[in-house]
Amino acid sequence: MRPLRVLTLNIWNRQGPWDNRLRLLQKEIVALDPDIVGLQEVIHRPGRPEACQASQIADAWSRAGGPPEIHVGFGPAWTYESGDQFGNAILSRYPLRDGRTFDLPTRDSRCVVFARADTPFGPVPFFVTHLSWKFDEGNLREDQVLAIASYVNETVEPSDLPAVLVGDLNAAPDATEIRFLRGLHALDRKSIFFTDCFERAGEGPGFTFDPPNNPHAALTYEAPRRIDYVLVKGPDGRGRGMPLTAKVVFTEVVGHGAERHAPSDHYGVLAEIRME
């Protein structure tokens, strides 16, 4: 049996040329053939799945040769005046259950969405989040990762396989909030340990926000950074939760001049994780 293939991507909501970006997303998600996908900055329209970005991506993936049935979970961080919601989503080739959305401490509405995926290996607790984005909001991100650690500890059951946490964490690996998640720094006398899949099994700098090369990220004039992660609460004593491979994905740029576009303003991360 192949390892569990986990993918994360901030899809940049509907900004830029969404129809063109959706085609690029469809093309690569089929090629990557993931098992579980965490998406951030997802626009959701209650009661109208055809207008929901997670469902659009799931349908495009399925139509292009992906699984015939893709299970979708969504958790809202906030609601626009139009009624549309903004949040995080899970796409899975395996059934999802026990779905919940947890609010995070923040000034601008953030959340973590959870579901338990019933994989062939056993149940995998899966969390998707998107932390505060400003450079000077490290204190907020510290509060947010403390809350996430509490939610993970409350939600994971003894019969579960190692939990997976993915998302746009808006902080580089050496930031205190990421060091906390990696078990390298305590906050408020609390600690937790996740393995950073790219650190363990990836190569190179792993930049996922890359203004010099991504035309959508270029609008910010920021330096390239690694801020998107697949984290796993392992390996355990049997080796389950061991990252085997990790790579940066969704890096394709098409077009010319002002018409250049990429799948998103972020790149994604794909990791293969041993779960048996």
Phi, psi and omega per residue, in radians:
M1 nan 2.384 -3.096
R2 -1.278 2.809 3.075
P3 -1.123 2.861 3.041
L4 -1.253 2.213 -3.104
R5 -1.807 1.995 -3.043
V6 -2.001 2.326 -3.085
L7 -2.223 2.447 3.021
T8 -2.285 2.550 3.085
L9 -2.792 2.321 2.898
N10 -1.471 2.012 -2.993
I11 -1.549 0.020 3.037
W12 1.154 0.612 -3.130
N13 0.682 -2.305 -3.105
R14 -1.805 0.291 -3.111
Q15 -1.216 2.729 3.128
G16 1.216 -2.835 -3.102
P17 -1.417 1.427 -2.980
W18 -1.012 -0.755 -3.113
D19 -1.063 -0.734 3.100
N20 -1.177 -0.702 -3.140
R21 -1.144 -0.664 3.133
L22 -1.089 -0.664 3.098
R23 -1.115 -0.694 3.097
L24 -1.178 -0.695 3.086
L25 -1.059 -0.786 -3.131
Q26 -1.065 -0.798 -3.102
K27 -1.025 -0.809 -3.036
E28 -1.410 -0.600 -3.129
I29 -1.132 -0.580 3.066
V30 -1.157 -0.745 -3.132
A31 -1.163 -0.627 -3.101
L32 -1.336 -0.489 3.060
D33 0.936 0.976 -3.121
P34 -1.333 2.916 3.031
D35 -1.719 -0.764 -3.141
I36 -2.348 2.380 -3.087
V37 -2.185 2.320 2.984
G38 -1.875 2.232 -3.121
L39 -2.081 2.479 3.069
Q40 -2.120 2.822 -3.086
E41 1.009 0.885 -3.105
V42 -1.737 2.287 3.050
I43 -1.632 2.263 -3.064
H44 -2.231 2.346 3.114
R45 -2.023 1.800 -3.091
P46 -0.945 2.334 3.105
G47 1.460 -0.094 -3.137
R48 -2.343 1.366 -3.081
P49 -1.032 -0.510 -3.135
E50 -1.152 -0.332 3.129
A51 -1.764 0.064 -3.115
C52 -1.638 2.267 -3.046
Q53 -1.103 -0.679 3.135
A54 -1.082 -0.737 3.111
S55 -1.185 -0.661 3.095
Q56 -1.066 -0.763 3.129
I57 -1.169 -0.744 3.116
A58 -1.060 -0.766 -3.139
D59 -1.141 -0.738 3.136
A60 -1.106 -0.716 3.113
W61 -1.091 -0.825 -3.108
S62 -1.141 -0.768 -3.117
R63 -1.107 -0.524 -3.064
A64 -1.581 0.226 3.070
G65 1.961 0.115 3.096
G66 -1.373 -2.915 3.135
P67 -1.035 2.467 3.137
P68 -1.106 -0.522 3.070
E69 -2.199 2.159 3.104
I70 -2.057 2.188 -3.100
H71 -1.511 2.355 -3.021
V72 -2.158 2.290 2.998
G73 -2.183 2.530 -3.122
F74 -2.404 2.487 3.060
G75 -2.284 2.126 -3.096
P76 -1.428 2.420 2.985
A77 -1.635 -0.639 3.050
W78 -2.740 2.938 -3.116
T79 -2.132 2.293 3.087
Y80 -1.351 2.886 3.089
E81 -1.051 -0.491 3.132
S82 -1.229 -0.257 -3.044
G83 1.731 -0.276 3.052
D84 -1.125 2.613 3.132
Q85 -2.006 2.661 -3.133
F86 -2.136 2.239 -3.117
G87 -3.058 -2.613 -3.070
N88 -2.074 2.678 -3.083
A89 -2.418 2.754 3.047
I90 -2.143 2.293 2.961
L91 -2.024 2.379 -3.067
S92 -2.570 2.409 3.008
R93 -1.325 -0.209 3.128
Y94 -1.887 2.679 -3.137
P95 -1.030 2.530 3.097
L96 -1.951 2.506 3.089
R97 -2.556 2.971 3.079
D98 1.078 0.499 -3.071
G99 -1.056 2.369 3.095
R100 -2.548 2.729 3.020
T101 -2.166 2.237 -3.133
F102 -1.943 2.274 3.049
D103 -1.310 2.633 3.091
L104 -2.016 2.616 3.085
P105 -1.170 2.218 -3.030
T106 -2.975 2.926 3.016
R107 -1.635 -0.321 -2.974
D108 -2.201 0.382 3.089
S109 1.192 1.841 3.088
R110 -2.347 2.731 -3.132
C111 -2.621 2.968 2.935
V112 -2.195 2.290 3.119
V113 -1.824 2.451 -3.069
F114 -2.226 2.510 2.885
A115 -2.674 2.703 3.071
R116 -1.757 2.090 -3.121
A117 -1.623 2.205 3.138
D118 -1.524 1.451 -3.100
T119 -1.464 2.919 3.065
P120 -1.084 -0.360 3.116
F121 -1.413 -0.447 -3.015
G122 2.397 -3.109 -3.088
P123 -1.283 2.280 3.117
V124 -2.010 1.978 3.044
P125 -1.216 2.211 -3.014
F126 -2.208 2.187 -3.088
F127 -2.123 2.397 3.095
V128 -2.228 2.317 -3.123
T129 -2.538 2.978 -3.115
H130 -2.605 1.863 -3.033
L131 -1.491 2.903 3.138
S132 -0.965 2.542 -2.865
W133 -1.781 -0.332 -3.003
K134 -1.290 2.553 -3.119
F135 -1.001 -0.634 -3.060
D136 -1.622 0.338 3.122
E137 -1.880 0.494 3.087
G138 -1.001 -0.605 3.121
N139 -1.113 -0.671 3.087
L140 -1.167 -0.746 3.134
R141 -1.114 -0.601 3.064
E142 -1.099 -0.766 3.076
D143 -1.071 -0.665 -3.104
Q144 -1.195 -0.736 -3.141
V145 -1.238 -0.531 3.021
L146 -1.077 -0.755 3.113
A147 -1.126 -0.732 3.127
I148 -1.074 -0.763 3.116
A149 -1.019 -0.719 3.117
S150 -1.122 -0.764 3.135
Y151 -1.106 -0.720 3.121
V152 -1.073 -0.827 -3.111
N153 -1.126 -0.578 3.140
E154 -1.330 -0.502 -2.938
T155 -1.681 -0.633 -3.080
V156 -1.199 2.386 -3.123
E157 -1.882 2.724 -3.095
P158 -1.000 -0.514 -3.110
S159 -1.448 -0.096 -3.106
D160 -1.318 2.689 2.912
L161 -1.339 2.985 -3.130
P162 -0.956 2.309 -3.120
A163 -1.198 2.602 3.099
V164 -2.073 2.319 3.090
L165 -2.144 2.178 3.132
V166 -2.262 2.794 3.004
G167 2.683 3.100 3.021
D168 -1.550 1.817 -3.053
L169 -1.667 -0.069 3.020
N170 0.940 0.566 3.108
A171 -2.676 2.518 3.137
A172 -1.327 2.858 -3.050
P173 -1.021 -0.454 -3.117
D174 -1.562 0.011 3.095
A175 -1.216 2.605 -3.085
T176 -0.981 -0.726 -3.086
E177 -1.138 -0.603 3.093
I178 -1.351 -0.677 3.068
R179 -1.044 -0.620 3.071
F180 -1.067 -0.849 -3.128
L181 -1.109 -0.495 -3.115
R182 -1.559 0.117 3.087
G183 1.318 0.342 -3.082
L184 -1.813 -0.079 -3.066
H185 -2.724 2.320 3.080
A186 -1.588 2.566 3.041
L187 -2.222 2.290 3.120
D188 0.925 0.635 -3.133
R189 1.058 0.471 3.095
K190 -2.138 2.695 3.118
S191 -2.621 2.813 3.097
I192 -2.679 2.849 3.121
F193 -2.340 2.137 2.920
F194 -2.148 2.560 2.959
T195 -1.526 2.277 3.050
D196 -1.409 1.904 -3.009
C197 -1.051 -0.701 -3.116
F198 -1.210 -0.686 3.093
E199 -1.055 -0.691 -3.063
R200 -1.368 -0.643 -2.944
A201 -2.304 0.046 -3.142
G202 -1.678 3.060 3.123
E203 -2.307 2.590 3.082
G204 1.411 -3.008 -3.072
P205 -1.245 -0.434 3.070
G206 1.213 0.485 -3.111
F207 -1.042 2.263 3.085
T208 -1.957 -0.228 2.986
F209 -2.136 1.929 -2.820
D210 -2.334 1.250 -3.094
P211 -0.949 -0.597 3.130
P212 -1.112 -0.416 -3.026
N213 -2.114 -0.363 -3.136
N214 -1.751 2.042 -3.056
P215 -1.092 -0.464 3.131
H216 -1.387 -0.649 3.069
A217 -1.250 -0.438 -3.077
A218 -1.036 -0.390 -3.120
L219 -1.113 -0.323 -3.069
T220 -1.598 -0.348 -3.089
Y221 1.081 0.371 -3.132
E222 -1.475 2.845 3.044
A223 -1.321 2.649 3.091
P224 -1.128 2.494 -3.069
R225 -2.577 2.730 2.987
R226 -1.752 1.864 -3.043
I227 -2.278 0.019 3.140
D228 -1.999 2.390 -2.900
Y229 -2.413 2.596 2.779
V230 -2.012 2.047 -3.124
L231 -2.064 2.499 3.138
V232 -2.330 2.444 -3.087
K233 -1.506 1.173 -3.086
G234 -2.932 -2.984 0.079
P235 -1.332 2.671 3.099
D236 -1.541 -2.998 -3.064
G237 -1.144 -0.225 3.091
R238 -1.834 0.089 3.138
G239 1.511 0.002 3.102
R240 -1.272 2.374 -3.046
G241 1.631 0.193 3.111
M242 -1.438 2.092 3.035
P243 -1.195 2.255 -3.131
L244 -1.790 -0.693 3.074
T245 -2.515 2.738 3.034
A246 -2.743 2.449 3.132
K247 -2.684 2.744 3.056
V248 -1.459 2.370 -3.042
V249 -2.359 3.092 -3.075
F250 1.033 0.781 -3.112
T251 -1.745 -0.044 -3.060
E252 -1.161 2.361 3.035
V253 -2.119 2.266 -3.121
V254 -2.153 2.851 3.117
G255 1.625 -3.062 -3.080
H256 -2.420 2.594 3.053
G257 0.969 -2.300 -3.111
A258 -1.228 -0.198 -3.105
E259 -1.678 0.226 3.124
R260 -1.271 2.423 3.048
H261 -2.591 2.742 -3.128
A262 -2.174 2.995 3.118
P263 -1.042 -0.559 -3.106
S264 -2.790 3.089 3.003
D265 -1.422 -0.189 3.020
H266 -1.909 2.747 2.821
Y267 -1.602 2.906 3.110
G268 -1.861 3.110 3.069
V269 -2.285 2.292 3.024
L270 -2.003 2.258 3.112
A271 -2.250 2.470 2.971
E272 -1.789 2.231 -3.026
I273 -2.185 2.257 3.076
R274 -1.232 2.288 3.132
M275 -2.295 0.246 3.102
E276 -2.319 nan nan
